[in-house]
Amino acid sequence: MQLPLFAVAMAMIAHGLFGPQLAPRNLATLLTWVHYRGALVLVLLAAGNLFCMACPFMLPRTIARRFFKPVRRWPRWLRSKWLSLGLFVLILYAYELFDLWSSPWWTAWLIVAYFAAALTVDSVFKDASFCKFVCPIGQFNFVASTVSPLEVRVRDADACVTCETHDCIKGTRDPVDPLIVLQQGCELGLFLPKKVGNMDCTFCLDCVHACPHDNVVIATRVPASELWIDPRRSGVGLFSRRKDLAALAIVFAFGALVNAFGMVSPVYAVEEWLAHRLGTTHEAPVLGVLFLLLLVVEPVVLLALAAWLTRRGAGTREPLVTLTNRFAYGRHPAGFRDLAGPLHLSLRHQPVDLRAGNSGGSGRRGAAPRGAQLAPHRPAAGARPSLELGFLSLGLLGSLLVAHRIAARDYPVRTARAFVPWAGLFLLLTAAALWLLYQPMEMRGAMILGG
């Protein structure tokens, strides 16, 4: 699976650097910012983290490790999700600031930089350090795959009790020369008998091939079921005590709304107002303030209020941070509705009439090509709005189910009082997503009929 995606990535780089610099006609921007994002949502929902399994960035690393072996371990103080979370926010910020969806050239260099970063990190540090601690796309996939119907797990737990080699995590070695690794075990440090759910699992299936008992399988499960249980997980620990994972879940949810807000027409008025208040004509500080408000201030205020109401309703004295850590994962299913925003761009991809002057780019901030016209749209009647509303409804129901299960688990006596504040928060965010859905929206990277 990595080979064909590697070929596609090479074609995207070549086309982005040397092909036409019209975003809707260039593979780099069209596949990256339109079709990949829509396909990612559907694949994660239907089958799990298959994109990490097929990751083309790992192919050069695998080839390089045939010639040299990294010996360093990833620094202990960086063994969390904070670095990858910062990089994820940075990509969201750069996407808006530099209008990456309209620049094939910069998109191609972003793909090159990703290849270079993956190869550099995993050439210096052993195990899958880039996947586990650095890769923003990987963290996105990890969080999203928690609501998928499939996971890698052991078939029979009793077989693992009697296993003495633990090849699923150690790998298998040549009996004559133990220094020769015949099959790599799980490089992300997930010991299969203690593994729960999909967090940090790249679906690489090394554990499947390493297990001498044929006891590791891809099995079905209830989607999102790992979000309302809190066992100690191999390689992850307790969800309720991982502030970095909770922050990742929060940014995952609010970041999707921020990305959608950046595509609708009211954002122009907000940016103009902020620029006037800041006394600047530069976009970077305006976007910085906007991101600070929408990704830091707004989540902190809303989550703190919900946690405070839960604490009063449940009659507990737990810190607000602890309560937020527990319930933050309830937003995952609804986050998929917000991710479905790019899906309608792929569905609405239409031929472009260049004679009318429309390029398919936004032209909002001088985006390339210069002079392109803004092409707002409203959802048309038919199957497309129904699909989007279906995502919205299923996401909301899933979030309410997860939040209620968490409330029932931790506050069995006062479940309703603990649940209602989070239900209200999720309804509020869903209303915001619904409002965004019916705003005039840029067709970023898509072709638009001239008129």
C-alpha positions, 0 to 999 in steps of 0.5 A: 500500500505504501508503494502506490501512495509513494508514487502518487506523492512523487507525482504530486511533488513533480506536478506541484513544482513543474506543472501548471500553477492553477490550483484546480488543475494541479495534482499537488493542491487538488489531491492534498487539500480537496480529495485527500481530506474527504477520502480520509474522513470516509476511510477512517469512519469505515475501516480505521487508520489505513492511511497510516498503514499506507503512509508513503513517508515511511517507505524511504525510512524503511529503505534507509534502515537497511543500511544503518540503524539509529541508536538514540532514544527520543528525549524523555521530555518530548515523549508526549503529544505537545510537540505534534499538537503545536505542529498541527496548529502551525499547519492550520495557521500556515494553511490560512496565512499562505493560502496553501490550497491555492499554491501548488508550488508551496504545497509540493515543498510542504510534502518534500519537507514532510519526507525530509522530517520523517527521514531525519527523525527516524534516522537519528532516533530508533523506534517510530519516534516520528509517528508517535511524537512528531507527525501532525497527520498521524496524531490527527489519524490516531484521534479520528480512528478512535471512532472507527469500527476496526482495531488491531487486537489479540484473538485469544488473551489466554494464548498471550498468558503462556507466550514467553517470547512477546515477539509482538513487541520485541520482534523476531530475530535470527536464531543463529545471529540474534543481531539480525532482525527478521521481523520488526515488532511494534515500534510504537511500544504497544504491547498487544495483550495490554493494548486497548483501542486505536490510539497510537496504532498505525495499523502497520501490522508488524505485530501480526507478522511477528506473533508466532501464534497467529493470535493478532487480528484486525477485529470489529468493535463498537465505534467510539467504545474506547472513549467511554472506558478508562483502563490503563493502556499499553503505551498510552496509560490512562486517558483521564490523566493524559492532559496532552491527549485531552488537549489534542482532542480539544484542538481536533474538535475546535480546529475543524470549526476554525478551519471551516470558519476560515472558508465562510464569508463572515470571516472577512468582517471579523478579520477587518474588525481585528485589523482595525482594532490592532492598527495593522494591515498585515494578516499574520497578527490578525490571524494569530489573534483569531487563532488565539481566540478560537483555539485557546480562549473559546475552548478554555471558557466553554470547557471550564464552564461545562466542567464547573456545572458538572462539578456542582451538579455531581457534587464533587470537588474534583479540579476542573482540569480533571473533569475536562480531561474525562469529558473532552473525548466526548467531542470526537464523534461530533468532530467528524461532522466538522471534518466532513466540511472538506468532503462537500468540496470534493463532491462539488468539484465541477469544470471551470470556465476560465473565460469568465475569469474564475480560477477556483482559487479564493483570491481572498488574500492575494492568493495565487493566481492573483485576481481570482474571484471569490466563489461563494456558494450555498448548499444546493437542494439534493443529496449533498446537504442530506449527506452533510446533515447526516454527518452532523446528526450522527456526530452529535448522537455519538458525542452525546452517547460517549458523554453519557457513558462517561457520566454514568461511569464516573457519577452513577448516582448523579449521571444526568446532572453530570451529563447535561452541561456537556450535552449543552456544550455539544449542542452549542458546537453542533449549532455552530457547525450547522450555521457554518454549513449554510454560510457562503463558502469558498471552494478552495482548490475546487473548480467553479463554473464561470458565470 
